[in-house]
């Protein structure tokens, strides 16, 4: 079974340019997450989807970041325009579901490393 | 505010010894706590989950303890090997079944 697939793995852009990252979660996983990871830090949640609905986007900088999960499967995270401080790894993760008393184990993709020059 | 604290300094140990990593948290009442491993250039990989009513959990050479009074979890790797070298992340679900919050991670280096 394929894991969480992300692309591109690496992206180098000039500041003020747009960039987009794509994620295909594990089949059957209804919950999808985008996390940001800076060097030497743990992942920080940007947005969480339950199927196609963004149920937690409180940490997403909405002035320049946007995300979508139109059919409740794959997802795209966009930054426009990119700033120097956006250089980081963008991780996508998925899980079977959230809520209730069940534990929520995340499966991560390899990440997309962004460098803004 | 909620905080998850892990050893900020890297842990260097000799092969064969037991590695012990610490995770302390504040302002959480977690139903469970998770540990993940992350290798350079890769995403975190789930290792173990321990629930609030469990004191200890084992998986092969891994052992996790969870003390909700001390608000602390300890992660042990016994008979450590160079292949265990990685960053280990502690993660908490603040509400039960929602997104995980992660600590900064502790880097472990096991030398032959």
Interface residues (C-beta under 8 A of the other chain):
Chain A: X4 X33 X40 X41 X42 X43 X44 X45 X48 X56 X91 X93 X97 X98 X99 X100 X101 X102 X103 X104 X105 X106 X107 X108 X109 X110 X111 X113
Chain B: X4 X31 X32 X34 X41 X42 X43 X44 X45 X46 X49 X51 X89 X93 X96 X97 X98 X99 X100 X101 X102 X103 X104 X105
